[in-house]
């Protein structure tokens, strides 16, 4: 059973809604492919990607004759374990991005409702409680709006270490 979706008349007449649906599907496919690749490659190679690179380097160092010197290029500079940890860290760093986006989008309406509710506290002769609610709502709103910046700073610090 499919849900009904409202489409703007102008988008329907221009055919833009089809383009938006196609772009959304392509973004989902790219994300899924990226995650699947990050998870499957180490499993398929059984951790041997780095081992192959080290073996080829060792082979190049030990295999030389008078007439011919065999050198093999290093395929991978990091082992599968390091690569998997980097891919996992990158995936985990962005897994909460949709949640943060939702919180940022909801922070203004929620802060507005709280501020209106605190105005009712003034009406009921509880001004101290009203000021406290306004202060907390304002501080919470600012912190939620700044949270993506704080998370980006933490990611940069983590990458630098």
DSSP file (Angstrom, degrees, kcal/mol; ACC not computed):
  #  RESIDUE AA STRUCTURE BP1 BP2  ACC     N-H-->O    O-->H-N    N-H-->O    O-->H-N    TCO  KAPPA ALPHA  PHI   PSI    X-CA   Y-CA   Z-CA
    1    1 A X              0   0    0      0, 0.0     2,-0.3     0, 0.0     0, 0.0   0.000 360.0 360.0 360.0 126.8    0.0    0.0    0.0
    2    2 A X        -     0   0    0      1,-0.0     2,-0.2     0, 0.0     0, 0.0  -0.716 360.0-123.7 -98.5 145.0    1.5    3.3   -1.1
    3    3 A X        -     0   0    0     -2,-0.3     2,-0.3     1,-0.1    -1,-0.0  -0.600  28.5-111.8 -83.8 147.2    1.0    6.6    0.7
    4    4 A X        -     0   0    0     -2,-0.2     2,-0.4     1,-0.0    -1,-0.1  -0.585  31.9-157.6 -77.4 141.0   -0.4    9.6   -1.1
    5    5 A X        -     0   0    0     -2,-0.3     2,-0.4     2,-0.0    -1,-0.0  -0.977  12.7-130.1-125.0 133.4    2.1   12.4   -1.6
    6    6 A X        -     0   0    0     -2,-0.4     2,-0.4     0, 0.0    -2,-0.0  -0.674  25.0-170.3 -83.1 130.6    1.2   16.0   -2.3
    7    7 A X        -     0   0    0     -2,-0.4     2,-0.1     3,-0.0     5,-0.0  -0.973  27.2-112.3-122.3 135.5    2.9   17.6   -5.3
    8    8 A X     >  -     0   0    0     -2,-0.4     4,-2.2     1,-0.1     5,-0.2  -0.378  24.9-125.7 -64.6 144.2    2.9   21.2   -6.1
    9    9 A X  H  > S+     0   0    0      1,-0.2     4,-2.5     2,-0.2     5,-0.2   0.899 109.1  51.6 -60.4 -43.2    0.9   22.0   -9.3
   10   10 A X  H  > S+     0   0    0      1,-0.2     4,-2.2     2,-0.2     6,-0.3   0.903 110.4  48.7 -61.8 -41.6    3.8   23.9  -10.9
   11   11 A X  H  >>S+     0   0    0      2,-0.2     4,-1.6     1,-0.2     5,-1.3   0.876 111.3  51.2 -65.2 -37.2    6.2   21.0  -10.2
   12   12 A X  H  <5S+     0   0    0     -4,-2.2    -2,-0.2     2,-0.2    -1,-0.2   0.924 111.8  45.7 -65.6 -43.8    3.7   18.5  -11.7
   13   13 A X  H  <5S+     0   0    0     -4,-2.5    -2,-0.2     1,-0.2    -1,-0.2   0.867 117.4  43.5 -69.4 -35.5    3.3   20.5  -14.8
   14   14 A X  H  <5S-     0   0    0     -4,-2.2    -1,-0.2    -5,-0.2    -2,-0.2   0.711 106.9-124.7 -79.7 -20.6    7.0   21.1  -15.3
   15   15 A X  T >X5 +     0   0    0     -4,-1.6     4,-1.0    -5,-0.2     3,-0.7   0.602  69.7 133.5  84.1  12.6    7.9   17.5  -14.4
   16   16 A X  H 3>< +     0   0    0     -5,-1.3     4,-2.6    -6,-0.3     5,-0.2   0.810  61.1  66.3 -65.5 -29.8   10.3   18.7  -11.7
   17   17 A X  H 3> S+     0   0    0     -6,-1.0     4,-2.1     1,-0.2    -1,-0.2   0.849  98.9  52.1 -63.5 -32.4    8.8   16.2   -9.2
   18   18 A X  H <> S+     0   0    0     -3,-0.7     4,-2.3    -7,-0.3    -1,-0.2   0.899 109.4  49.3 -68.2 -39.4   10.2   13.3  -11.3
   19   19 A X  H  X S+     0   0    0     -4,-1.0     4,-2.6     2,-0.2    -2,-0.2   0.914 111.2  49.6 -65.2 -42.8   13.7   14.9  -11.3
   20   20 A X  H  X S+     0   0    0     -4,-2.6     4,-2.3     1,-0.2    -2,-0.2   0.907 111.7  48.3 -63.2 -41.8   13.5   15.3   -7.5
   21   21 A X  H  X S+     0   0    0     -4,-2.1     4,-2.2    -5,-0.2    -1,-0.2   0.907 112.3  49.1 -64.4 -40.8   12.5   11.7   -7.0
   22   22 A X  H  X S+     0   0    0     -4,-2.3     4,-2.3     2,-0.2    -2,-0.2   0.910 111.8  48.3 -65.7 -42.6   15.2   10.5   -9.3
   23   23 A X  H  X S+     0   0    0     -4,-2.6     4,-2.4     2,-0.2    -1,-0.2   0.895 111.2  50.9 -64.2 -40.0   17.9   12.6   -7.5
   24   24 A X  H  X S+     0   0    0     -4,-2.3     4,-2.0     1,-0.2    -2,-0.2   0.909 111.0  48.2 -64.0 -42.1   16.7   11.3   -4.1
   25   25 A X  H  X S+     0   0    0     -4,-2.2     4,-2.2     1,-0.2    -2,-0.2   0.896 111.3  50.6 -65.4 -40.3   16.9    7.7   -5.3
   26   26 A X  H  X S+     0   0    0     -4,-2.3     4,-2.5     2,-0.2    -2,-0.2   0.887 109.1  51.1 -66.3 -39.0   20.4    8.3   -6.7
   27   27 A X  H  X S+     0   0    0     -4,-2.4     4,-2.4     2,-0.2    -1,-0.2   0.910 110.9  49.0 -62.6 -41.3   21.6    9.8   -3.4
   28   28 A X  H  X S+     0   0    0     -4,-2.0     4,-2.5     1,-0.2    -2,-0.2   0.898 111.1  49.4 -65.2 -40.3   20.2    6.8   -1.5
   29   29 A X  H  X S+     0   0    0     -4,-2.2     4,-2.7     2,-0.2    -2,-0.2   0.911 111.1  49.9 -65.5 -42.3   21.9    4.4   -3.9
   30   30 A X  H  X S+     0   0    0     -4,-2.5     4,-2.4     2,-0.2    -2,-0.2   0.923 112.5  46.6 -62.2 -44.5   25.2    6.3   -3.6
   31   31 A X  H  X S+     0   0    0     -4,-2.4     4,-2.4     2,-0.2     5,-0.2   0.929 114.2  47.4 -63.0 -45.1   25.0    6.2    0.2
   32   32 A X  H  X S+     0   0    0     -4,-2.5     4,-2.7     1,-0.2    -2,-0.2   0.905 112.6  49.1 -63.9 -41.7   24.1    2.5    0.3
   33   33 A X  H  X S+     0   0    0     -4,-2.7     4,-2.7     2,-0.2     5,-0.2   0.906 110.4  50.9 -63.8 -42.0   26.9    1.7   -2.1
   34   34 A X  H  X S+     0   0    0     -4,-2.4     4,-2.1    -5,-0.2    -2,-0.2   0.926 114.2  43.3 -62.6 -44.9   29.4    3.6   -0.1
   35   35 A X  H  X S+     0   0    0     -4,-2.4     4,-1.7     2,-0.2    -2,-0.2   0.913 114.6  49.9 -67.5 -42.7   28.4    1.9    3.1
   36   36 A X  H  X S+     0   0    0     -4,-2.7     4,-2.7    -5,-0.2     5,-0.3   0.904 111.2  49.0 -64.1 -41.2   28.3   -1.6    1.5
   37   37 A X  H  X S+     0   0    0     -4,-2.7     4,-1.9     1,-0.2     5,-0.3   0.916 110.0  51.5 -63.6 -42.7   31.7   -1.1   -0.1
   38   38 A X  H  < S+     0   0    0     -4,-2.1     4,-0.4    -5,-0.2    -1,-0.2   0.834 117.8  38.9 -63.8 -31.3   33.2   -0.1    3.2
   39   39 A X  H  X S+     0   0    0     -4,-1.7     4,-0.6    -5,-0.1    -2,-0.2   0.823 118.9  43.5 -88.0 -32.8   31.7   -3.1    5.0
   40   40 A X  H  X S+     0   0    0     -4,-2.7     4,-2.7    -5,-0.2     5,-0.3   0.856  97.5  68.5 -87.7 -35.7   32.2   -5.8    2.3
   41   41 A X  H  X S+     0   0    0     -4,-1.9     4,-2.2    -5,-0.3     6,-0.2   0.906 102.9  44.6 -56.1 -47.9   35.8   -5.2    1.0
   42   42 A X  H  >>S+     0   0    0     -4,-0.4     5,-1.2    -5,-0.3     4,-0.8   0.874 114.4  51.0 -64.8 -32.6   37.6   -6.2    4.2
   43   43 A X  H  <5S+     0   0    0     -4,-0.6     3,-0.2     2,-0.2    -2,-0.2   0.904 111.1  47.5 -68.4 -40.2   35.3   -9.3    4.5
   44   44 A X  H  <5S+     0   0    0     -4,-2.7    -2,-0.2     1,-0.2    -1,-0.2   0.901 116.3  42.4 -68.1 -41.0   36.0  -10.3    0.9
   45   45 A X  H ><5S-     0   0    0     -4,-2.2     3,-1.7    -5,-0.3    -1,-0.2   0.554 100.0-136.2 -84.5  -6.2   39.7   -9.9    1.2
   46   46 A X  T 3<5 -     0   0    0     -4,-0.8    -3,-0.2     1,-0.3    -4,-0.1   0.839  69.4 -56.9  54.8  35.3   39.8  -11.5    4.6
   47   47 A X  T 3 <S+     0   0    0     -5,-1.2     4,-0.5    -6,-0.2    33,-0.4   0.655 112.8 119.3  76.6  14.4   42.2   -8.8    5.8
   48   48 A X    <>  +     0   0    0     -3,-1.7     4,-2.7    -6,-0.2     5,-0.2   0.458  41.8  90.2 -96.6   0.4   44.7   -9.7    3.1
   49   49 A X  H  > S+     0   0    0      1,-0.2     4,-1.5     2,-0.2    27,-0.2   0.955  96.9  37.8 -61.8 -48.8   44.8   -6.3    1.2
   50   50 A X  H  > S+     0   0    0     -3,-0.2     4,-2.3     1,-0.2    -1,-0.2   0.866 114.3  56.7 -67.8 -35.9   47.6   -5.0    3.4
   51   51 A X  H  > S+     0   0    0     -4,-0.5     4,-2.6     1,-0.2    -2,-0.2   0.886 104.3  52.6 -63.5 -39.7   49.3   -8.4    3.5
   52   52 A X  H  X S+     0   0    0     -4,-2.7     4,-2.5     2,-0.2    -1,-0.2   0.921 109.3  49.7 -61.8 -43.9   49.4   -8.5   -0.3
   53   53 A X  H  X S+     0   0    0     -4,-1.5     4,-1.8     1,-0.2    -2,-0.2   0.916 112.9  45.9 -61.8 -43.8   51.1   -5.1   -0.4
   54   54 A X  H  X S+     0   0    0     -4,-2.3     4,-2.4     2,-0.2    -1,-0.2   0.891 112.7  50.9 -66.6 -38.9   53.7   -6.1    2.2
   55   55 A X  H  X S+     0   0    0     -4,-2.6     4,-2.6     1,-0.2    -2,-0.2   0.893 109.2  50.7 -65.8 -39.7   54.3   -9.4    0.4
   56   56 A X  H  X S+     0   0    0     -4,-2.5     4,-2.1     2,-0.2    16,-0.4   0.878 110.6  49.2 -67.0 -36.7   54.8   -7.7   -3.0
   57   57 A X  H  X S+     0   0    0     -4,-1.8     4,-1.9     2,-0.2    -2,-0.2   0.923 112.4  47.6 -66.1 -44.1   57.3   -5.3   -1.4
   58   58 A X  H  X S+     0   0    0     -4,-2.4     4,-1.9     1,-0.2    -2,-0.2   0.905 111.2  51.8 -63.4 -40.4   59.2   -8.2    0.2
   59   59 A X  H  X S+     0   0    0     -4,-2.6     4,-2.1     1,-0.2    -1,-0.2   0.901 108.6  50.9 -61.8 -41.4   59.2  -10.0   -3.1
   60   60 A X  H  < S+     0   0    0     -4,-2.1    -1,-0.2     1,-0.2    -2,-0.2   0.861 110.8  49.1 -64.9 -35.8   60.6   -7.0   -4.9
   61   61 A X  H  < S+     0   0    0     -4,-1.9    -1,-0.2     1,-0.2    -2,-0.2   0.845 119.6  35.7 -73.8 -33.0   63.4   -6.7   -2.3
   62   62 A X  H  < S+     0   0    0     -4,-1.9     2,-1.1    -5,-0.1    -2,-0.2   0.674 100.9  78.2 -96.3 -18.3   64.4  -10.4   -2.5
   63   63 A X     <  +     0   0    0     -4,-2.1     7,-1.3     7,-0.2     2,-0.3  -0.746  58.0 125.4-100.3  93.5   63.9  -11.2   -6.2
   64   64 A X  B     -A   69   0A   0     -2,-1.1     2,-0.2     5,-0.2     5,-0.2  -0.984  28.4-179.5-146.1 138.9   66.8   -9.9   -8.2
   65   65 A X        -     0   0    0      3,-2.6    -2,-0.0    -2,-0.3     5,-0.0  -0.678  44.5 -97.7-123.3 179.2   69.1  -11.6  -10.7
   66   66 A X  S    S+     0   0    0     -2,-0.2     3,-0.1     1,-0.2    -1,-0.0   0.885 121.3  33.2 -66.8 -38.7   72.0  -10.4  -12.8
   67   67 A X  S    S+     0   0    0      1,-0.2     2,-0.4    -3,-0.0    -1,-0.2   0.793 124.5  31.5 -89.9 -29.5   69.9  -10.0  -15.9
   68   68 A X        -     0   0    0      2,-0.0    -3,-2.6     0, 0.0     2,-0.6  -0.988  56.1-159.5-139.5 133.8   66.6   -8.9  -14.5
   69   69 A X  B     -A   64   0A   0     -2,-0.4     2,-0.6    -5,-0.2    -5,-0.2  -0.961  16.9-152.6-111.5 122.1   65.4   -7.0  -11.5
   70   70 A X        +     0   0    0     -7,-1.3     2,-0.4    -2,-0.6    -7,-0.2  -0.824  17.2 175.8 -97.7 123.2   61.8   -7.6  -10.6
   71   71 A X        -     0   0    0     -2,-0.6     2,-0.4   -10,-0.0   -14,-0.1  -0.994  11.7-160.9-126.8 133.5   60.1   -4.8   -8.8
   72   72 A X        -     0   0    0     -2,-0.4   -12,-0.1   -16,-0.4     2,-0.1  -0.928  22.3-119.5-113.0 134.2   56.4   -4.9   -7.9
   73   73 A X        -     0   0    0     -2,-0.4     2,-0.6     1,-0.1   -17,-0.1  -0.392  29.8-110.2 -70.1 149.5   54.4   -1.8   -7.1
   74   74 A X        -     0   0    0      1,-0.2     3,-0.1   -18,-0.1   -21,-0.1  -0.712  28.9-165.4 -81.1 120.8   52.9   -1.5   -3.6
   75   75 A X  S    S+     0   0    0     -2,-0.6     2,-0.4     1,-0.2    -1,-0.2   0.909  71.4  20.9 -75.9 -43.5   49.1   -1.8   -4.1
   76   76 A X        -     0   0    0    -27,-0.2    -1,-0.2   -26,-0.1     4,-0.1  -0.992  55.8-161.6-133.3 132.1   48.0   -0.6   -0.7
   77   77 A X  S    S+     0   0    0     -2,-0.4     2,-0.3    -3,-0.1    -1,-0.1   0.674  79.5  48.0 -87.9 -17.3   49.9    1.5    1.7
   78   78 A X  S    S-     0   0    0      1,-0.0   -25,-0.1     2,-0.0     2,-0.0  -0.877  87.3-110.2-120.4 156.3   47.7    0.7    4.7
   79   79 A X     >  -     0   0    0     -2,-0.3     4,-2.5   -29,-0.1     5,-0.2  -0.276  32.8-105.8 -76.6 168.1   46.5   -2.7    6.0
   80   80 A X  H  > S+     0   0    0    -33,-0.4     4,-2.8     1,-0.2     5,-0.2   0.853 120.0  56.8 -63.4 -34.3   42.9   -3.8    5.9
   81   81 A X  H  > S+     0   0    0    -34,-0.2     4,-2.2     2,-0.2    -1,-0.2   0.936 110.2  43.0 -63.8 -45.8   42.6   -3.2    9.6
   82   82 A X  H  > S+     0   0    0      2,-0.2     4,-2.2     1,-0.2    -2,-0.2   0.909 114.9  50.1 -66.1 -41.7   43.6    0.5    9.3
   83   83 A X  H  X S+     0   0    0     -4,-2.5     4,-2.6     1,-0.2    -2,-0.2   0.924 111.6  48.3 -62.9 -43.6   41.5    1.0    6.2
   84   84 A X  H  X S+     0   0    0     -4,-2.8     4,-2.7     1,-0.2     5,-0.2   0.886 110.5  51.2 -65.0 -39.0   38.5   -0.5    7.9
   85   85 A X  H  X S+     0   0    0     -4,-2.2     4,-2.4    -5,-0.2    -1,-0.2   0.898 111.6  47.5 -66.8 -38.0   39.0    1.6   11.0
   86   86 A X  H  X S+     0   0    0     -4,-2.2     4,-2.4     2,-0.2    -2,-0.2   0.919 114.1  46.6 -66.8 -43.1   39.2    4.7    8.9
   87   87 A X  H  X S+     0   0    0     -4,-2.6     4,-2.3     2,-0.2    -2,-0.2   0.904 114.2  47.9 -65.3 -41.1   36.1    3.8    6.9
   88   88 A X  H  X S+     0   0    0     -4,-2.7     4,-3.0     2,-0.2     5,-0.2   0.918 111.6  49.9 -65.9 -43.1   34.2    2.9   10.1
   89   89 A X  H  X S+     0   0    0     -4,-2.4     4,-2.1     1,-0.2    -2,-0.2   0.906 111.5  48.9 -62.3 -41.6   35.2    6.2   11.8
   90   90 A X  H  X S+     0   0    0     -4,-2.4     4,-1.1     2,-0.2    -1,-0.2   0.912 113.2  47.1 -64.0 -42.1   34.1    8.2    8.7
   91   91 A X  H >X S+     0   0    0     -4,-2.3     4,-0.7     1,-0.2     3,-0.5   0.925 113.6  47.4 -65.3 -44.7   30.8    6.4    8.6
   92   92 A X  H 3< S+     0   0    0     -4,-3.0     4,-0.5     1,-0.2     3,-0.4   0.826 105.7  59.9 -66.9 -31.0   30.2    6.8   12.3
   93   93 A X  H 3< S+     0   0    0     -4,-2.1    -1,-0.2     1,-0.2    -2,-0.2   0.816 115.0  34.7 -66.5 -28.8   31.2   10.5   12.1
   94   94 A X  H X< S+     0   0    0     -4,-1.1     3,-0.9    -3,-0.5     4,-0.4   0.409  92.4  90.4-105.9   1.6   28.3   11.1    9.7
   95   95 A X  T 3< S+     0   0    0     -4,-0.7     3,-0.3    -3,-0.4     4,-0.3   0.811  90.5  46.5 -70.2 -28.0   25.7    8.7   11.0
   96   96 A X  T 3> S+     0   0    0     -4,-0.5     4,-2.5     1,-0.2    -1,-0.2   0.427  82.5  99.1 -93.3   1.3   24.2   11.3   13.3
   97   97 A X  H <> S+     0   0    0     -3,-0.9     4,-2.5     1,-0.2    -1,-0.2   0.898  82.3  49.6 -57.2 -44.0   24.1   14.1   10.7
   98   98 A X  H  > S+     0   0    0     -4,-0.4     4,-2.1    -3,-0.3    -1,-0.2   0.890 111.2  50.3 -63.0 -35.8   20.3   13.5   10.0
   99   99 A X  H  > S+     0   0    0     -4,-0.3     4,-2.4     2,-0.2    -2,-0.2   0.921 111.1  48.2 -66.2 -42.8   19.5   13.6   13.7
  100  100 A X  H  X S+     0   0    0     -4,-2.5     4,-2.5     1,-0.2    -2,-0.2   0.905 110.6  52.1 -63.8 -40.9   21.5   16.8   14.1
  101  101 A X  H  X S+     0   0    0     -4,-2.5     4,-2.1    -5,-0.2    -1,-0.2   0.899 110.1  48.6 -62.2 -40.6   19.7   18.3   11.1
  102  102 A X  H  X S+     0   0    0     -4,-2.1     4,-2.3     2,-0.2    -2,-0.2   0.921 111.6  49.3 -65.4 -43.7   16.3   17.4   12.6
  103  103 A X  H  X S+     0   0    0     -4,-2.4     4,-1.3     1,-0.2    -2,-0.2   0.901 111.0  49.7 -63.2 -40.7   17.2   18.9   16.0
  104  104 A X  H  X S+     0   0    0     -4,-2.5     4,-0.6     1,-0.2     3,-0.2   0.905 112.4  48.2 -64.0 -40.6   18.4   22.1   14.3
  105  105 A X  H  X S+     0   0    0     -4,-2.1     4,-0.5     1,-0.2     3,-0.3   0.862 115.7  43.6 -68.5 -35.1   15.2   22.4   12.3
  106  106 A X  H  X S+     0   0    0     -4,-2.3     4,-2.0     1,-0.2     5,-0.2   0.618  93.5  82.5 -85.2 -12.3   13.0   21.7   15.4
  107  107 A X  H  X S+     0   0    0     -4,-1.3     4,-2.5    -3,-0.2     5,-0.2   0.885  89.2  50.0 -64.8 -39.4   14.8   24.0   17.8
  108  108 A X  H  X S+     0   0    0     -4,-0.6     4,-2.5    -3,-0.3    -1,-0.2   0.955 112.2  44.7 -67.3 -49.6   13.1   27.2   16.7
  109  109 A X  H  X S+     0   0    0     -4,-0.5     4,-2.1     1,-0.2    -1,-0.2   0.916 116.6  46.9 -61.0 -39.7    9.5   26.0   16.9
  110  110 A X  H  X S+     0   0    0     -4,-2.0     4,-2.3     2,-0.2    -1,-0.2   0.927 112.5  48.9 -67.7 -43.2   10.1   24.3   20.3
  111  111 A X  H  X S+     0   0    0     -4,-2.5     4,-2.4    -5,-0.2    -1,-0.2   0.885 110.3  53.0 -62.1 -37.7   11.9   27.4   21.7
  112  112 A X  H  X S+     0   0    0     -4,-2.5     4,-2.4     2,-0.2    -1,-0.2   0.921 109.1  48.0 -63.0 -43.9    9.1   29.6   20.4
  113  113 A X  H  X S+     0   0    0     -4,-2.1     4,-2.5     1,-0.2    -2,-0.2   0.905 111.9  49.9 -64.1 -41.1    6.5   27.4   22.2
  114  114 A X  H  X S+     0   0    0     -4,-2.3     4,-2.2     2,-0.2    -1,-0.2   0.904 110.5  49.6 -65.2 -40.6    8.5   27.5   25.4
  115  115 A X  H  X S+     0   0    0     -4,-2.4     4,-1.5     2,-0.2    -2,-0.2   0.903 111.2  48.9 -65.9 -40.4    8.9   31.3   25.3
  116  116 A X  H  X S+     0   0    0     -4,-2.4     4,-1.2     1,-0.2    -2,-0.2   0.914 111.2  51.0 -63.9 -41.0    5.1   31.7   24.8
  117  117 A X  H  X S+     0   0    0     -4,-2.5     4,-1.1     1,-0.2    -2,-0.2   0.866 106.6  54.0 -63.2 -35.8    4.6   29.3   27.7
  118  118 A X  H  X S+     0   0    0     -4,-2.2     4,-1.4     1,-0.2    -1,-0.2   0.816 101.0  59.9 -69.0 -28.5    6.9   31.4   29.8
  119  119 A X  H  X S+     0   0    0     -4,-1.5     4,-1.6     1,-0.2    -1,-0.2   0.859 101.2  54.8 -64.9 -33.4    4.8   34.5   29.0
  120  120 A X  H  X S+     0   0    0     -4,-1.2     4,-1.6     1,-0.2    -1,-0.2   0.843 100.3  59.9 -66.2 -31.5    1.9   32.7   30.6
  121  121 A X  H  <>S+     0   0    0     -4,-1.1     5,-2.5     1,-0.2    -1,-0.2   0.894 103.2  51.4 -61.7 -38.5    4.0   32.3   33.7
  122  122 A X  H ><5S+     0   0    0     -4,-1.4     3,-1.5     1,-0.2    -1,-0.2   0.900 107.1  53.6 -62.4 -40.0    4.2   36.1   33.9
  123  123 A X  H 3<5S+     0   0    0     -4,-1.6    -1,-0.2     1,-0.3    -2,-0.2   0.830 106.7  51.6 -64.8 -31.1    0.5   36.3   33.6
  124  124 A X  T 3<5S-     0   0    0     -4,-1.6    -1,-0.3    -5,-0.1    -2,-0.2   0.129 122.1-105.0 -94.7  20.5    0.1   33.9   36.6
  125  125 A X  T < 5S+     0   0    0     -3,-1.5    -3,-0.2     1,-0.1    -2,-0.1   0.861  87.9 120.1  62.3  40.0    2.4   36.0   38.7
  126  126 A X     >< +     0   0    0     -5,-2.5     4,-2.0    -6,-0.1     3,-0.2  -0.511  24.0 153.6-127.3  62.5    5.4   33.6   38.5
  127  127 A X  H  >  +     0   0    0      1,-0.2     4,-2.8     2,-0.2     5,-0.2   0.853  68.8  56.5 -63.9 -37.4    7.9   36.0   36.9
  128  128 A X  H  > S+     0   0    0      1,-0.2     4,-1.9     2,-0.2    -1,-0.2   0.916 110.0  45.3 -62.8 -41.3   10.9   34.3   38.3
  129  129 A X  H  > S+     0   0    0      2,-0.2     4,-2.2     1,-0.2    -1,-0.2   0.880 112.2  53.2 -66.6 -38.2    9.9   31.0   36.7
  130  130 A X  H  X S+     0   0    0     -4,-2.0     4,-2.3     2,-0.2    -2,-0.2   0.919 109.9  46.4 -62.5 -46.0    9.0   32.8   33.4
  131  131 A X  H  X S+     0   0    0     -4,-2.8     4,-2.6     1,-0.2    -1,-0.2   0.893 111.6  52.2 -64.7 -39.3   12.5   34.4   33.2
  132  132 A X  H  X S+     0   0    0     -4,-1.9     4,-2.5    -5,-0.2    -1,-0.2   0.907 110.1  48.2 -63.3 -41.9   14.2   31.1   34.0
  133  133 A X  H  X S+     0   0    0     -4,-2.2     4,-2.6     2,-0.2     5,-0.2   0.905 112.1  48.9 -65.7 -40.9   12.2   29.4   31.2
  134  134 A X  H  X S+     0   0    0     -4,-2.3     4,-2.5     2,-0.2    -2,-0.2   0.922 112.6  48.5 -64.0 -42.8   13.1   32.2   28.7
  135  135 A X  H  X S+     0   0    0     -4,-2.6     4,-2.5     2,-0.2     5,-0.2   0.929 114.0  45.5 -63.1 -45.8   16.8   32.0   29.6
  136  136 A X  H  X S+     0   0    0     -4,-2.5     4,-2.7     2,-0.2     5,-0.2   0.898 113.4  49.7 -65.6 -40.1   16.8   28.2   29.3
  137  137 A X  H  X S+     0   0    0     -4,-2.6     4,-2.5     2,-0.2    -2,-0.2   0.920 112.9  47.0 -64.9 -42.7   15.0   28.2   26.0
  138  138 A X  H  X S+     0   0    0     -4,-2.5     4,-2.3    -5,-0.2    -2,-0.2   0.923 114.3  46.3 -64.7 -44.7   17.3   30.9   24.6
  139  139 A X  H  X S+     0   0    0     -4,-2.5     4,-2.5    -5,-0.2    -2,-0.2   0.916 113.7  48.8 -64.7 -43.3   20.4   29.1   25.7
  140  140 A X  H  X S+     0   0    0     -4,-2.7     4,-2.4    -5,-0.2    -2,-0.2   0.906 110.9  50.9 -61.8 -41.9   19.2   25.7   24.4
  141  141 A X  H  X S+     0   0    0     -4,-2.5     4,-2.3    -5,-0.2    -2,-0.2   0.933 111.9  46.5 -61.4 -46.5   18.3   27.2   21.1
  142  142 A X  H  X S+     0   0    0     -4,-2.3     4,-1.8     1,-0.2    -2,-0.2   0.919 112.9  49.3 -64.1 -43.4   21.7   28.8   20.7
  143  143 A X  H  X S+     0   0    0     -4,-2.5     4,-1.1     1,-0.2    -1,-0.2   0.897 111.8  48.3 -64.7 -39.6   23.5   25.6   21.7
  144  144 A X  H  < S+     0   0    0     -4,-2.4     4,-0.5     1,-0.2     3,-0.3   0.897 111.6  50.1 -67.7 -38.5   21.5   23.5   19.3
  145  145 A X  H  < S+     0   0    0     -4,-2.3     3,-0.3     1,-0.2     4,-0.3   0.826 115.3  43.5 -67.8 -30.0   22.1   25.9   16.4
  146  146 A X  H >X S+     0   0    0     -4,-1.8     4,-2.1     1,-0.2     3,-0.6   0.595  89.2  91.9 -89.2 -12.6   25.9   25.9   17.1
  147  147 A X  H 3X S+     0   0    0     -4,-1.1     4,-2.7    -3,-0.3     5,-0.2   0.839  80.8  55.1 -57.3 -38.6   26.1   22.1   17.6
  148  148 A X  H 3> S+     0   0    0     -4,-0.5     4,-2.2    -3,-0.3    -1,-0.2   0.908 109.7  48.6 -60.8 -37.2   26.9   21.4   13.9
  149  149 A X  H <> S+     0   0    0     -3,-0.6     4,-2.2    -4,-0.3    -2,-0.2   0.918 111.4  49.0 -65.6 -42.8   29.9   23.8   14.2
  150  150 A X  H  X S+     0   0    0     -4,-2.1     4,-2.3     1,-0.2    -2,-0.2   0.911 111.3  50.0 -62.8 -42.6   31.0   22.1   17.5
  151  151 A X  H  X S+     0   0    0     -4,-2.7     4,-2.3     1,-0.2    -1,-0.2   0.888 109.3  51.4 -64.2 -38.9   30.8   18.7   15.9
  152  152 A X  H  X S+     0   0    0     -4,-2.2     4,-2.3     2,-0.2    -1,-0.2   0.899 109.2  50.5 -64.3 -39.7   32.8   19.8   12.8
  153  153 A X  H  X S+     0   0    0     -4,-2.2     4,-2.3     1,-0.2    -2,-0.2   0.922 110.5  49.6 -63.0 -43.0   35.5   21.2   15.2
  154  154 A X  H  X S+     0   0    0     -4,-2.3     4,-2.5     1,-0.2    -2,-0.2   0.890 110.0  51.1 -63.3 -38.9   35.6   17.8   17.0
  155  155 A X  H  X S+     0   0    0     -4,-2.3     4,-2.3     2,-0.2    -1,-0.2   0.914 110.3  49.1 -62.9 -42.5   35.9   16.0   13.7
  156  156 A X  H  X S+     0   0    0     -4,-2.3     4,-1.8     2,-0.2    -2,-0.2   0.891 111.5  48.8 -64.9 -39.5   38.8   18.2   12.6
  157  157 A X  H  X S+     0   0    0     -4,-2.3     4,-1.5     1,-0.2    -1,-0.2   0.921 111.4  50.5 -65.4 -42.6   40.5   17.6   15.9
  158  158 A X  H  < S+     0   0    0     -4,-2.5    -2,-0.2     1,-0.2    -1,-0.2   0.874 110.8  48.7 -62.8 -37.5   40.0   13.9   15.6
  159  159 A X  H  < S+     0   0    0     -4,-2.3    -1,-0.2     1,-0.2    -2,-0.2   0.828 108.5  54.3 -70.4 -31.6   41.4   13.9   12.1
  160  160 A X  H  <        0   0    0     -4,-1.8    -1,-0.2     1,-0.3    -2,-0.2   0.810 360.0 360.0 -72.8 -29.1   44.4   15.9   13.2
  161  161 A X     <        0   0    0     -4,-1.5    -1,-0.3    -5,-0.1    -2,-0.2   0.480 360.0 360.0 -81.7 360.0   45.3   13.3   15.9
